[in-house]
């Protein structure tokens, strides 16, 4: 588990990038992408 602020910021950045990709897939009509996006958004909050 990362403890430093720098590591946490890096992880959150990666999650945001992944969320953007999933959002594009969900917009294209992918149901599995929509489910993954919901889970990721919960983690980001």
HUZI-V169096 format. One record per pair of residues at least 6 apart in sequence whose C-alpha atoms are under 6 Angstrom apart, sorted by the first residue. I is the first residue (numbers start at 0). GAP is how many residues later the second one is. D is the distance in whole Angstrom. If there is no record, write none. Layout:
i & gap & d
I & GAP & D
I & GAP & D
//
This chain:
i & gap & d
18 & 18 & 6
21 & 11 & 5
21 & 15 & 6
25 & 7 & 5
25 & 8 & 5
//
